[in-house]
Amino acid sequence: MTITAATVRELRDRTGAGMMDCKKALEENKGDLEAAIDWLRKKGLAAAAKKAARAAAEGLVGALTLGKRGALLEVNAETDFVSRNHKFQEYVTKVTEIVEKSSDDIEALKKAAYPQTGRTVAEELTELVSVIGENLNLRRAKVLEVTDGVVANYIHSAIATNLGRIGVLVALESTGDKDQLMALGRKIAMHIAAAHPQSNTVTDLDPALLERERRILTEQAKESGKPAEFLDKMIEGRIRKYYEEVVLHEQLFLIDDTKRKVSKVVEDAAKEIGAPITLKAFACFRIGEGIEVEEKDFAAEVAEQLKK
């Protein structure tokens, strides 16, 4: 029987196994689809499909910077234990390196070649699922780059080199001394990890977030009982306070006690370095951020497992 691409694809869809493993299973079983499924199950390579529906909100963030370019990557797992697995750490590290050299397009990343395996990044993740026994998900990636300057990174709660639960990139455009810029960028990255800004500048802030806040503040102002002529000033004052909470340039710098805004810290650093500095962009990944995890009663979960 001729093994076609369609047959390989069908086997992959039914088992969740990697493309190369599906091809090998069909070759070992003379193209017999059902026999190939059994072969994959015996090898433990068909388990990935069953695990794909389980929520994965733990895992690792990888960060890598090489001078003017840096990358962040988030790969999720079901439990925090997996983050200490050497094979999982190796996977996140290698894929972060691929992101830094290519792009942060997740779909393109999945199709990229994984080093020394003959498999793609996505197929290697499927292989890892069968080894680790948990649902794993290649969730998101980000690349920052400057024309002249540095991209600094910081990993919070690091459990290995460039791996942890929170990863931050900071892009600084400047012709100034690169070591000084890198030191500044790292401090700003540490601030970001702690302060959780939503945007770099006021103009970058998501209009939907601003509109939502303005609606809330307007209702609060109306309920204050103040005269109508004072309401607009009250709302605008609170909007400025909101900017100080969520906009990086407007936040008070947390790394020292000088009570300076981040924008002022950058301005003062430019004077020390002797060259203008532009805080061009930042990126921050917090593991599992925004993923909804269903909370189950432990006894009910055990009972559910016993039924299987």
N, C-alpha and C positions, 0 to 999 in steps of 0.2 A: 504493500500500500504506500502510495506517495504521501509524504508528509508536507502539507501545505501550510502557508502562513496563517490561513483562516483556522486550521485545526489547532495550531499552536496558540493562537489568540483565544479560541474557545476554551482550551484547557486552562489557560491562564485566568480567564474570567471565572471559570468554575472552581478553581482551587486557590487563586491568589498567589500562586507560586511565581518565581521569576521566569522570564522568557527563556533563558538558556536552560533552566531546569526542565521547563515544559518540553522543549525541543529534545532534550536528552531522554526524558521519560517516554516520549513517543518513539524515539529511535530504539530504545531498549525493549519496547513492547510492540514493535512492528506496526506502528500507527494506530493501534487499538486504543481508543480514547478512554474507555472505562478501565482497562488494564493500566493505562498510564496514570489515571487518578489514584488507583490503588497503590501503584509504585511510589507516587509522590507522598501519599499518606504514610506509607511504611517508612519513608525517608524523613518524615516529619516536616516536609516542605509544603504541605497543603493546609497547614494550620493557620496561615495568615488570614485567609478569608473569614474564618470564624471569629477572629479577634478584631476585625476591622470596625465593627459596630460599637466597640467599647470606648468610652470616653478617655482621651489622653490629654491630661492637663498638667502633667509633670514633665520632667525631661531636663534638657540643657540648652543654654544659649552659648554659642561660640562667637568669639570676637577675634579679629585679626587686622592689624594695620601694618602697612609697608610704605612708610614715607607719606606720599601724597594720596594714598588710596587705602580705604579700610572696608571691612565687611562684617556684618552681623548675620547670624543664622539661629533660628529656633527649631529644634527637633523635639517633639513631644513623646512622652511615654505615659503609661497608666499610673505608675507608682514612682516615688522618689528613689526607691532602691536601684532602679535602672540607671540613674545618673552616676552611680558608682561602679557600673559595669565597664570593664576595660574596653570591650569590643564596641560598646555604645559610645564611649568617649572618643575612641579612635575614629569612628564613623563621623561624629559631629566635627571633629578637628579636620578631617580630610575634606569633607564637603564644604566647610567654611573656607578652606584654601581654594577650592574650585570656584566658589562664589567670588572671592577676591580677584581671581584671574579672569572671570567671565562676566556674569551679570547677576542681578537679583531677581530675574524672572523665574519664578518657581517651576512653571511648566517646562521651560527650557532646561532648567537645572535638573529636573527629573530624568531628562533624556541624555544628559551629559555622561561621558564615560567615567566610571569609578575606577581608580588606579589599580592595575595589576590583577583584575578579576575577569575581564571580558564582559562584565555586566554594566548596566547603567546605574546611576545614583538611585533611581527608584527600585530597580531590581535588587540592588544590594540591601536596600532597606527591607524588602520582603524577605531576603535571606536572614536578616538580623531578627525579624519577627519570629521566624521559625526557631532560631537559636535561643532568644531571650524569653519567648512565650508571652509577650505582651503586644498590644496594639501600639504601633509607632507611627508618627505622622511628621512628615517634612512640612512644617507649617508656613514659615515666611523667611525672607532674607532681605537684606538692605546693603547697598553699596554707597559710600560717600567718597567724593574725590575733589581735590583742589588743584588749581593750576600752579600755584606757588604757595607753599606753606606746609601744613601737616594735617593729618587726620589722627587724632589720639583716641585711645580706647581705655575703657575701665570695666572690669568684671567685679561685681559685688557677690559676696558669698561664693567665692571661687573654690572649686573642689579639685581642680587640676589647672595646668597652664592654659589660659585663655578660655576656660570653661566655667560656667556658674549659672546662677538663677536670674541674674540681671546683667545685661550687657549694654554698654553705651559707646557710641561713636560721637566725636566732636570734630567738625571741620573748621580749621582756621586758615583764612587766606592772608598771607603776609610774606614780605621779602626778608623779614627779620630772622634772627638766629633760631635755627630749627630746634635746638635743645631747649631753649627757653620757651618756645612756642609749645613744644610737646609737654613740658611741665605745666604750663598754663592750661592746655587742653585737657590734661588728666584731671586737674583740679575741678575744672568746669564739668567734666564727665562725672566726677564723684558727687558734685552738687546735684546734677540731673538725676542721678540714681536716688538721691534722698528727697528732692523737691518735686519730682514728677511733673515737669512742665508739659503743657499740651501743645505749645507752639514755640517757635523761635522768636518771632516778633509779633507785634499787635496785628499787622496786616496778614500774617500767616494763620491767624487763629480761625478755626472752622466757623463760618458764619452761623451755622446751625447752633453751635454751642453758645455763641454770643447772643443770638436771638432768644434762646431758651433762658439764659441768665437775665436778659433785659426784661422779659415777661415776668419772671419771678420778682425781680427788684421793683418793677412797676406796681405790681399788686401789693407788695410790702409797703411801698411808699404811700399808696392810696389808703391803706389801712392804718397808717400812722396818725391820721387826723390832722396833719400839717396843712397849711393853706396851699391852694393849688399852685400859686406862683413860686413856691419853694420846691415843688415836686421834681421838676426837671433837673435842678441843681443837685438835689438829693440823689437822684438816679445816676447822674453822670459821675458823682463822687464815688458811688458804690461800684460803678463800672470800672473806674480807675483802680479801685481796691481789688476788683476781680482780676484785672490784668496783672497786678502784683502777685497774685496767687498762681496764675496758670501760664503766663508768658515768660519765657526764659530771660529775655533781656530786662524785664521789669522786676524779676524776683530779687529779693535780698540774698546776697551770696552767703551760703551756709558754711563755707569752709574756713572762714575767719570771722572775727567779731567786730569788723570795721563798719558794719551796717551799710555797706555799699551795695548798689544794684549790680547785677551781673554786667550790664552795659558799662558801668563805671569801672568795674574791675578790668574789663578789656581795654577801656580807654587809658587807664593808668598803666597797664602792662605795655601798651604801645609806646608810651612815653619812655618807659624804662628800656625797652628794646631798641627804640630809635627808628621805628617803622610802623606805619598804620597796620592795624589788625582788624579783620572782619570776621566776626563769628558767623560763618556762612550757613551752617546747618548742624543739626544733631539728629541722632536716632537712638531710641531706647527700647529694648525688648525686655519684658518681664515675663518669666516663664508662665505659661497658662493664662496670661492676661486676656480677659474677654471670653474664655471658654466656659460654657455652662456645664457643670458636673452634677449629675443626678445623685442626690444623697439617699442611700438605702439604709433601711434598718438592718443591723448586722445579722440578727437571727433570721430575718426573712431572706437575706442574701445567702446564708448557709443552706437554708431549706431549698432555695432555688437551685443551688449547685447540686444538692443531693438528688434532685429530680432528673438530672441530666444523665 
